[in-house]
Amino acid sequence: HKSEGDFRLLNFVSALFLRYMCFSKHVSGNLADSVVLGLLQFYAPWCGYCKKLEPVWYDVGAELKSSGSPVRVGKMDGTAYSGMSSEFGVRGYPTIKLLKGDLAYNYKGPRTKDDIVEFANRVAGPAVRALPSKQMFDHMMKRHDVLFVYFGGESPLKEKYIDMAAELIVYTYFFSASEDVLPESVTLPELPSVVVFKDGAYFTYDEYVDGGLSSWVNKERFQSYLQIDGFTLYELGETGTVYILYSTNLLTSTTLIQRVAKEYREHFNRDFQFGHMDGNDYINSLIMGEVSVPSIIILNTSNEQYFLPSEPVETLEQLVHFINSVLDGSAQAQGGDGMFQRVKRVAFDAKSTIMSVFRSSPVLGCFLFGLPLGVISLMCYGICTAESDDGQEDMELMKRDDEEEEDDEEDEPRQAPGDRLQRKCP
């Protein structure tokens, strides 16, 4: 928990960001005094992503206001209040935080209205929500693809569960219930227990096998098989998932991976996350080259290495063999985060940026890159021309000097007889 000084800081922020409400620049009355929850966006006036978020942010504020949410929505110029931004660990723009009591929760999800509103409503409520009846339990089972529930009374495990929920509620919901709400098909090995319901099955937390509760929840909050994009990869990397196996646009490969995720869960769940990705743009940027579609690839999130099968994968046995070859180290790793790869990455990113600019706007690309090249060319031409002109002038001066010396030599013989006659005269 934060100190008393941090309490005052959060109160100041809560009052301050109300001046930057989405709906008006000024809020009358003493509304700031009653604020308990605040959804705050740190932005920069020059930030393009912030400008793109602006209409979405307005819709978020309108949605929360119309639904009667206690969450107040506002934004703050992080460049004007750099001290405040630094205090809250703002390292980029836009940054979205929900202020709740003495805590500030970071939002790291997609910047869409529905996702941000869902985040605000989830974090604004209690860390652990009660499921008092079978009807409520069934309703939540239908609503959530992944559902965490604590079963049992007061216990040290419940205290850990509550502490963990307060930290990870930014990602998912957490519930508690009595054993009476469970259907007959669900049997718990013991009470108290923490159970996750997903993929049409349920799995119980075992401290001796699964380790810490937070790490187990962080791993299990994803479905066994999911659609993967750049944001999902980032999230999976933060959870400590080492390997991510996914395919690109092939029904056969997708079906095989789904089967492995389900039938070989006990073997690979600890190290692997399974899924598929639409298209190959992200893969191409990852390997800094072209990969054919469809493809199967395994990504190591710890060191950015990747693995491609040495032969086409057409059967379940071939896919399992490929996964095992990665685990036992016999598969050839490519990529990585070494110095050579970093330099290669810089060059690839620069090339990709230039190409994307020319694709989107050829005229702008010619102006951005053609103008500097033209200026540099003119400067080089000017320097070379100046050196050439100086050389020509030097040569001309040397020629003149030579010609004058020759003229002087020719004049001396002509003047010599005259001189002799003048000397003979009295």
Residue pairs with C-beta under 8 A, 6 or more apart in sequence:
1 102
2 10
2 102
2 103
6 102
7 102
9 87
10 99
10 101
10 102
10 104
13 38
13 40
13 76
13 84
13 88
13 99
14 32
14 35
14 38
14 72
14 99
15 32
15 33
15 35
16 76
16 81
16 84
17 38
17 40
17 72
17 74
17 75
17 76
18 27
18 31
18 32
18 35
18 72
18 74
19 25
19 26
19 27
19 74
20 74
20 75
20 76
20 77
21 27
21 61
21 72
21 73
21 74
22 57
22 58
22 60
22 61
22 62
22 73
22 74
22 75
23 58
23 61
23 62
23 65
31 72
35 72
36 70
36 100
36 101
37 70
37 71
37 72
37 98
37 99
37 100
37 124
38 71
38 72
38 73
38 74
38 98
38 99
39 60
39 64
39 71
39 72
39 73
39 74
39 96
39 97
39 98
39 99
39 116
39 120
40 74
40 75
40 76
40 96
40 97
40 98
40 99
41 50
41 53
41 57
41 74
41 75
41 76
41 94
41 95
41 96
42 75
42 76
42 78
42 85
42 88
42 90
42 93
42 94
42 95
42 96
42 97
43 50
43 53
43 75
43 76
43 77
43 78
43 93
43 94
44 50
44 77
44 78
44 79
44 93
45 77
45 79
47 93
47 94
49 93
49 94
49 111
50 93
50 94
52 111
53 94
53 111
56 111
56 112
56 113
56 116
57 73
57 75
59 113
60 73
60 113
60 116
60 117
60 120
61 73
63 113
63 117
64 71
64 73
64 117
64 120
64 121
65 73
69 120
69 121
69 124
70 124
71 98
71 120
71 121
71 124
73 120
76 84
76 85
78 84
78 85
78 90
78 93
78 95
79 85
85 95
88 95
88 97
88 104
94 111
95 106
96 106
96 107
96 116
97 104
97 105
97 106
97 107
98 104
98 105
98 107
98 119
98 120
98 123
98 124
99 105
100 123
100 124
103 166
105 123
105 169
105 170
106 170
107 116
107 119
107 170
108 170
108 234
108 235
109 115
109 116
109 119
109 231
110 231
119 170
122 169
122 170
122 172
122 173
123 169
123 170
127 162
127 165
127 166
127 169
127 174
128 150
128 161
128 162
128 165
128 174
128 175
128 176
129 173
129 174
129 175
129 176
130 175
130 176
130 177
131 137
131 140
131 149
131 175
131 176
131 177
131 181
132 177
132 181
133 181
134 180
134 181
134 183
136 181
137 149
137 177
137 181
137 182
140 147
140 173
140 175
141 147
141 197
144 172
144 173
145 198
145 223
146 172
146 196
146 197
146 198
146 220
146 221
146 222
146 223
147 173
147 175
147 196
147 197
147 198
148 172
148 173
148 174
148 175
148 194
148 195
148 196
148 217
148 220
148 221
149 174
149 175
149 176
149 177
149 194
149 195
149 196
149 197
150 157
150 158
150 161
150 174
150 175
150 176
150 177
150 192
150 193
150 194
151 176
151 177
151 178
151 179
151 182
151 188
151 191
151 192
151 193
151 194
151 195
152 158
152 179
152 191
152 192
152 193
153 191
153 192
155 192
157 192
157 193
157 194
157 213
158 176
158 192
160 213
161 174
161 176
161 194
161 213
164 174
164 213
164 214
164 217
165 174
167 214
168 174
168 214
168 217
168 218
168 221
171 218
171 221
172 221
179 188
179 191
182 188
186 195
186 202
188 195
188 204
189 204
193 204
193 205
194 204
194 205
194 213
195 202
195 203
195 204
195 205
196 202
196 203
196 205
196 217
196 220
196 221
198 220
198 223
198 224
199 223
199 224
199 225
199 262
203 220
205 213
205 216
207 213
210 216
215 240
218 239
218 240
219 239
219 240
219 241
219 269
219 270
221 239
222 236
222 239
222 273
224 261
224 262
224 265
224 269
224 274
225 257
225 258
225 261
225 262
225 274
225 275
225 276
226 232
226 273
226 274
226 275
227 275
227 276
227 277
227 278
228 236
228 244
228 246
228 275
228 276
228 277
229 277
229 282
230 282
232 275
233 244
233 282
233 299
233 301
236 244
236 273
236 301
237 301
241 271
241 272
241 273
241 301
242 271
242 272
242 300
242 301
242 302
243 271
243 272
243 273
243 298
243 299
243 300
243 301
243 326
243 327
244 272
244 273
244 274
244 275
244 298
244 299
244 301
245 257
245 260
245 272
245 273
245 274
245 275
245 296
245 297
245 298
245 299
245 323
246 257
246 274
246 275
246 276
246 277
246 296
246 297
246 299
247 253
247 254
247 257
247 276
247 277
247 294
247 295
247 296
247 297
248 276
248 277
248 278
248 279
248 280
248 283
248 291
248 293
248 294
248 295
248 297
249 276
249 278
249 279
249 280
249 293
249 294
250 293
250 294
250 295
252 314
253 276
253 294
253 296
253 313
254 276
256 313
256 315
256 316
256 319
257 274
257 275
257 276
257 296
257 319
258 274
259 316
260 268
260 274
260 316
260 319
260 320
260 323
261 268
261 274
264 320
268 274
268 323
271 327
272 323
277 283
279 293
280 290
280 291
280 292
280 293
280 295
283 291
283 295
283 297
284 290
284 291
285 348
285 352
286 299
286 304
286 306
286 335
287 306
287 334
287 335
288 344
288 345
288 348
291 297
291 308
295 308
296 308
296 309
296 313
296 319
296 322
297 306
297 307
297 308
298 306
298 307
298 322
298 323
298 326
298 331
299 305
299 306
300 306
300 307
300 333
303 336
303 337
304 335
304 336
304 337
304 341
305 333
305 334
305 335
305 336
306 333
306 334
306 335
307 322
307 326
307 331
307 332
307 333
307 334
308 334
309 318
309 322
310 331
310 332
311 318
313 319
313 322
322 331
325 331
335 341
354 365
354 369
357 364
357 365
357 368
357 369
358 365
